[in-house]
């Protein structure tokens, strides 16, 4: 490990997507296999798990947990699968499947957004306000840097059943680690990115939205409703492994663990906990994360 010893050792509705290029559908086979190149070459298809402890037939009737949107959502202007741009970090392939939580049938042509911070806790579009170890974003708990609950809900967290975060307007034109893509006929969509880092008051996570019942046109995605707003989470073992790899290892920000986080509801895969595959001896080679999202396509869950 290089640099300063990181403090993680302590406890270790959008209505339109602007089209950026031709072709919105993911070219996937029936098994969900997608050709990859570079750091993502040599991947094999993995099944998106709805629950590690339940059968698929049981799990698909469960709604995936709704969470706050957080302050850093931007109506996507990047229709793409590879959202990495030039950001350093452990390669992460994110394989998602969207299904109807009542019928268990895949939902095709849904628009899926993802966005997250970089390896050092910075969000594109908000570089001046998401300073990693600086002031906590408003989706983070107030109180001690360790993330220990103080009895007060974090700003932007669901309160009194209202949900919703405190949205902030972008402060810059950067858009790395953000993107939107379309589910195929199997309800599947794949993104390529990097393993997220952490910032004060939140565990490692990725934000997501699912938009349905709209129309893909030459202008983009229009109409419909946001049926799901949620977050994906990473188990402690994987986060601790990532913290040994540069640039994550250079972070001096105290880390909030998965069990300390006040947004994750501790319900496992139903709550957004990803199923991860990687070389346990060398996570730097890359990680594959998968999840099946059971959503109600008729619902509106903006949580903004």
PENORVEN-V765985 format. One record per residue. RES is the residue in one letter. PHI is phi as a letter, one per 20 degrees, with the letter a starting at -180 (NA if undefined). PSI is psi as a letter, one per 20 degrees, with the letter a starting at -180 (none if undefined). D_LAST is the distance of its C-alpha to the last C-alpha in Angstrom with 1 decimal. Layout:
RES;PHI;PSI;D_LAST, RES;PHI;PSI;D_LAST
This chain:
X;NA;q;39.1, X;d;r;39.2, X;m;a;37.9, X;f;q;37.0, X;f;p;36.6, X;f;q;32.8, X;f;i;31.7, X;f;i;30.2, X;f;i;33.7, X;g;g;33.1, X;b;k;31.6, X;j;none;30.9, X;NA;o;8.2, X;f;q;10.7, X;d;i;13.9, X;b;p;16.4, X;d;p;17.5, X;f;p;20.4, X;f;p;23.4, X;d;m;24.9, X;o;r;28.2, X;f;q;29.9, X;n;o;29.2, X;d;i;25.8, X;e;q;27.1, X;f;p;27.8, X;e;n;31.6, X;c;q;31.9, X;e;r;34.8, X;f;h;34.9, X;e;j;34.7, X;n;j;31.6, X;f;p;33.6, X;c;p;32.6, X;f;p;35.0, X;c;r;34.1, X;c;r;35.8, X;m;c;36.2, X;f;i;34.6, X;d;j;33.2, X;f;q;36.6, X;n;j;38.3, X;f;q;35.3, X;d;q;35.9, X;f;p;33.7, X;c;q;32.0, X;e;p;30.8, X;f;p;27.2, X;e;p;27.4, X;e;h;25.4, X;a;p;26.9, X;f;i;29.6, X;c;i;31.2, X;c;q;30.8, X;f;r;32.3, X;f;h;30.3, X;f;h;31.1, X;f;g;29.8, X;f;h;26.6, X;f;i;25.5, X;e;j;25.1, X;e;p;22.5, X;f;p;18.8, X;f;p;17.2, X;g;p;15.1, X;e;p;11.3, X;c;r;9.6, X;f;q;6.8, X;f;h;5.3, X;n;r;7.2, X;e;i;8.2, X;d;k;10.2, X;f;p;8.7, X;c;p;11.1, X;g;o;11.8, X;g;p;14.7, X;d;j;18.1, X;c;n;19.9, X;e;o;21.1, X;a;q;23.1, X;e;g;23.9, X;e;o;25.3, X;d;j;22.6, X;f;g;25.0, X;l;c;26.5, X;d;k;28.9, X;f;p;27.1, X;e;q;29.4, X;q;r;28.8, X;f;p;29.7, X;g;p;29.2, X;c;p;26.6, X;d;p;26.7, X;d;o;23.7, X;d;o;24.7, X;d;q;22.3, X;c;p;23.1, X;d;p;20.9, X;c;q;22.7, X;f;p;22.4, X;f;i;22.3, X;e;g;24.9, X;e;i;27.3, X;m;j;26.8, X;e;q;27.4, X;f;q;25.7, X;d;o;23.2, X;e;q;24.5, X;m;j;23.0, X;f;q;19.3, X;e;o;17.3, X;d;p;16.1, X;e;q;14.1, X;c;q;14.9, X;b;q;14.6, X;a;r;16.1, X;f;r;18.3, X;e;a;22.0, X;f;i;24.9, X;d;j;24.8, X;n;j;21.1, X;d;p;20.3, X;e;p;17.3, X;f;q;18.4, X;n;i;17.2, X;b;k;16.9, X;f;h;20.4, X;f;h;21.4, X;d;h;18.6, X;d;n;18.3, X;e;k;22.0, X;m;e;22.4, X;e;j;24.6, X;e;b;23.6, X;f;p;20.9, X;f;p;18.2, X;f;r;14.7, X;f;j;12.3, X;e;j;11.2, X;d;q;14.9, X;f;q;17.1, X;e;r;19.3, X;o;b;23.0, X;f;q;25.4, X;f;h;24.9, X;f;i;25.9, X;n;j;22.6, X;f;p;24.6, X;g;q;22.6, X;d;j;23.6, X;n;i;22.8, X;d;p;19.7, X;f;q;16.2, X;f;q;14.4, X;f;p;12.1, X;n;i;8.5, X;e;q;10.1, X;g;p;10.2, X;c;p;12.6, X;l;k;14.7, X;m;j;13.0, X;e;h;9.9, X;m;a;7.6, X;n;p;4.2, X;d;r;5.0, X;e;n;6.9, X;f;q;6.7, X;d;q;10.4, X;f;q;12.6, X;g;q;14.9, X;d;i;18.3, X;b;r;20.4, X;e;j;21.2, X;f;q;21.3, X;c;k;19.5, X;f;q;21.2, X;l;k;19.7, X;b;q;17.2, X;a;r;18.0, X;c;p;17.7, X;b;r;20.5, X;d;p;21.8, X;f;q;23.0, X;e;a;26.7, X;f;i;28.7, X;e;j;28.5, X;m;j;24.7, X;d;q;25.0, X;b;q;23.5, X;c;p;24.6, X;c;q;23.3, X;d;p;25.4, X;b;b;24.1, X;c;q;25.1, X;g;p;24.6, X;f;q;21.9, X;e;b;23.1, X;c;r;21.7, X;c;r;20.7, X;g;p;21.2, X;n;i;19.5, X;c;q;18.0, X;f;r;20.0, X;f;p;20.2, X;b;r;17.3, X;c;p;15.8, X;e;q;12.2, X;b;q;12.1, X;c;q;10.8, X;c;p;13.4, X;d;p;13.9, X;c;r;17.0, X;m;j;19.4, X;e;a;19.2, X;c;p;22.2, X;e;o;23.3, X;c;a;25.4, X;f;h;27.3, X;e;i;24.4, X;p;b;21.8, X;d;p;19.3, X;c;q;18.7, X;m;b;17.4, X;m;a;16.4, X;b;q;13.3, X;e;o;10.7, X;e;i;12.5, X;b;p;11.3, X;c;p;8.7, X;b;a;11.0, X;b;q;13.2, X;d;q;17.0, X;c;r;19.4, X;c;p;23.0, X;f;q;26.0, X;f;h;27.8, X;g;g;30.9, X;f;h;29.3, X;f;g;27.5, X;f;h;30.8, X;f;g;32.6, X;f;h;30.3, X;f;i;30.8, X;e;i;34.5, X;d;p;33.9, X;f;q;33.5, X;e;i;31.3, X;g;h;29.4, X;f;i;32.7, X;e;i;32.7, X;f;p;29.5, X;d;j;30.4, X;e;p;27.0, X;f;p;27.2, X;d;p;25.2, X;e;p;23.2, X;e;r;24.5, X;f;h;22.8, X;f;h;24.2, X;e;i;23.1, X;f;p;19.4, X;e;i;17.2, X;e;g;14.3, X;f;p;16.9, X;e;j;18.3, X;m;k;21.8, X;e;j;22.2, X;m;b;23.5, X;f;h;22.8, X;g;h;20.8, X;e;j;18.4, X;o;j;18.2, X;f;o;21.4, X;f;q;23.0, X;e;p;26.7, X;d;q;28.3, X;c;p;31.7, X;a;r;33.5, X;f;o;36.9, X;f;h;37.0, X;e;i;39.6, X;b;m;37.8, X;f;h;34.0, X;f;i;34.3, X;f;h;35.5, X;p;q;32.1, X;c;q;29.7, X;d;p;28.7, X;d;p;25.6, X;c;q;25.0, X;a;q;22.8, X;d;p;22.7, X;d;o;19.3, X;e;o;20.1, X;c;r;17.5, X;e;o;17.8, X;f;i;17.9, X;e;i;17.9, X;e;r;14.7, X;c;o;11.2, X;c;m;8.6, X;f;g;5.4, X;l;l;3.8, X;d;none;0.0
